[in-house]
Structure formats: structure tokens, C-alpha cells
């Protein structure tokens, strides 16, 4: 990822987290981007935002801890593999 893209994503991550009232997000941006990439390649491109949204929603319903987020991401990744 280029430095410009990385910096833009860092700024957007901070801006969006603040807009959503999230002081601390217990998952890294790269985990979400990795999941989106897997969904886009294994299913179709539009599956990326749907997959990340549903994984995040599931993690939130489960409590939203770092462990629950990681588990939701892994379940979503497994689903993309069939």
C-alpha cells in the first residue's frame, strides 16, 4: 500500500471512529481490509462491504470485545472459502 493511501486510510479511520463515538477500536484496520479483500476475490467485489458489515454487526451483538471481533472475522473468512 502506498504511503499516500496508508495516510489517507489512517485519517479516515480516525475521522470515522470519532464520528461514530468509538474512542478505542479493538481491531486493526488491516484485519478488516484483509477480510474485505478475501470476500471481494472469493465471491464478487460488492461482497466486501457486505461481509465486513455483517462481521462487525455479529461481533457487536456478541459484545464487541477484541476476541469476539477476531472470531467474527475468522467465521466470515471461513464462509468465503465455502
C-alpha positions as CSV (number, residue, x, y, z in Angstrom):
1,X,0.0,0.0,0.0
2,X,1.4,3.4,-0.9
3,X,2.3,5.9,1.8
4,X,-0.4,8.3,0.5
5,X,-3.1,5.6,0.6
6,X,-2.0,4.5,4.1
7,X,-2.0,8.0,5.4
8,X,-5.5,8.6,3.9
9,X,-6.8,5.4,5.5
10,X,-5.3,6.4,8.9
11,X,-7.0,9.8,8.7
12,X,-10.3,8.2,7.6
13,X,-10.1,5.6,10.4
14,X,-9.7,8.3,13.0
15,X,-12.4,10.6,11.4
16,X,-14.9,7.8,11.2
17,X,-14.2,6.3,14.6
18,X,-14.7,9.8,16.1
19,X,-17.9,10.4,14.2
20,X,-19.2,7.0,15.4
21,X,-18.3,7.7,19.0
22,X,-15.7,5.0,19.1
23,X,-12.8,6.0,21.4
24,X,-11.0,2.7,21.1
25,X,-11.5,0.2,18.3
26,X,-10.2,-3.3,19.4
27,X,-9.3,-4.5,15.9
28,X,-6.7,-3.3,13.4
29,X,-7.6,-1.8,10.1
30,X,-5.6,-4.4,8.2
31,X,-7.8,-7.3,9.6
32,X,-10.9,-5.6,8.2
33,X,-9.2,-4.8,4.8
34,X,-7.9,-8.4,4.7
35,X,-11.5,-9.8,5.2
36,X,-12.8,-7.4,2.6
37,X,-10.2,-8.5,0.1
38,X,-10.9,-12.1,0.6
39,X,-14.7,-11.6,0.2
40,X,-14.1,-9.5,-3.0
41,X,-11.9,-12.2,-4.6
42,X,-13.8,-15.3,-3.4
43,X,-17.3,-14.0,-4.0
44,X,-17.7,-10.8,-6.0
45,X,-16.4,-7.3,-5.3
46,X,-19.6,-6.0,-3.8
47,X,-19.4,-8.8,-1.2
48,X,-16.6,-6.9,0.5
49,X,-18.6,-4.2,2.3
50,X,-21.4,-6.6,3.0
51,X,-19.0,-9.1,4.5
52,X,-17.3,-6.6,6.7
53,X,-20.6,-5.0,7.8
54,X,-22.1,-8.3,8.8
55,X,-18.9,-9.5,10.6
56,X,-18.9,-6.2,12.5
57,X,-22.5,-6.5,13.3
58,X,-22.2,-10.1,14.6
59,X,-19.2,-9.1,16.7
60,X,-21.1,-6.1,18.2
61,X,-24.1,-8.3,19.0
62,X,-21.7,-10.8,20.7
63,X,-20.3,-8.0,22.9
64,X,-17.6,-6.4,20.7
65,X,-14.5,-7.4,22.5
66,X,-11.3,-8.0,20.6
67,X,-11.8,-11.7,20.9
68,X,-15.3,-11.5,19.6
69,X,-14.3,-9.4,16.7
70,X,-11.4,-11.7,15.8
71,X,-13.8,-14.7,16.0
72,X,-16.4,-13.0,13.7
73,X,-13.7,-12.1,11.2
74,X,-12.5,-15.7,11.2
75,X,-16.0,-17.1,10.7
76,X,-16.5,-14.7,7.8
77,X,-13.2,-15.7,6.3
78,X,-14.2,-19.4,6.6
79,X,-17.5,-18.6,4.9
80,X,-15.7,-17.1,1.9
81,X,-13.8,-20.3,1.5
82,X,-17.0,-22.3,1.4
